Amino acid sequence: MHDLKPYAVFAETVAAGSMSGAARRLGMSPSAVSQTIRALEAQAGVTLLHRSTRKLTLTEAGARCYPHCLRLLEAASAANDSLLQARDAPSGELRVAAPVGFGAHIAPALAPVLAAWPQLRLRLLVDDAMIDLIGERIDLAIRAGRLPDSRWIARPLCRFEMILCAAPAYLARHGVPDTPQALEDHAWLTSTRDGVDADDGPATMALDLHRADADADVQVQLQVQVQARIVSNNQLSLHQMCEQGMGLARLGHADAHAAIERGALVRVLPQWQSAPLLVSAMTPRRDGDPAKVRVALEALRRHFTALPGTRPA
């Protein structure tokens, strides 16, 4: 591929009307401009400019070449404008990936962004499987919990409070656990990301709980081993099965809030807390994010931190 700089220098020289004028535009010295054009003429084997002490005049070859060089400058300017637009104004297609359980949060989070920027389009990929972020050209991926090793940059959005829930019908049949140890006697609905162990026999999960003891001014921590009757890689399915009275589940407070408000779920052992779930946005780079990614990140952070039972990461 040819070095395009000499052609740009030639076009700027013709447009400026002098070597010194082109030098000022290009941030070069007049002698560097002159040497660049002489090198181009030597390479092409033709003279492009007649030089005099007072002015520059195009030769026939230079006159034929100049319009092409001018289009080269115009294309470079248009390319630069497109980069500035990508940096400063959200536009084009924003490609977002999210687990199914977080899919319901994308619309309320990004609706104001799409309304404010008509040139922005959204492609949302909702899947609990770890999709190929590079292959799918993802701009931003929502991830929860422990993150895999990756060259992508994790941007923490918030921490979800995780609470123990059950349907009233389930508790009516099996009783309400009043101590952490009593949880061992109940059926559990668990996620594959909760470290479920099912190498031999029924799957079990280690449930870490803590409680602030006001009298002793200390935090009490303990671990309970519970047996998983149902295991799924889909948090939304676990939530639905919990509402149907199929067992206890560890759910995000933000996701369970509406069901608790309408009486479909009841919080179990509310004085005991489970470790919060970190929610992050993954992006391909830390610096130089296009405007569409920057505004989406800020909108997602505002939405998630405003949900019940969440706090800043």
Beta strands, then each sheet from edge to edge (+ up, - down):
strand 1: 49-51
strand 2: 56-58
strand 3: 92-98
strand 4: 120-126
strand 5: 140-144
strand 6: 153-166
strand 7: 188-191
strand 8: 203-213
strand 9: 218-232
strand 10: 248-252
strand 11: 266-268
strand 12: 273-283
strand 13: 310-311
sheet 1: 1+ 2-
sheet 2: 4+ 3+ 5+ 12- 6+ 10- 7- 9- 8+
sheet 3: 4+ 3+ 5+ 12- 6+ 11-
sheet 4: 4+ 3+ 5+ 12- 6+ 13-
end
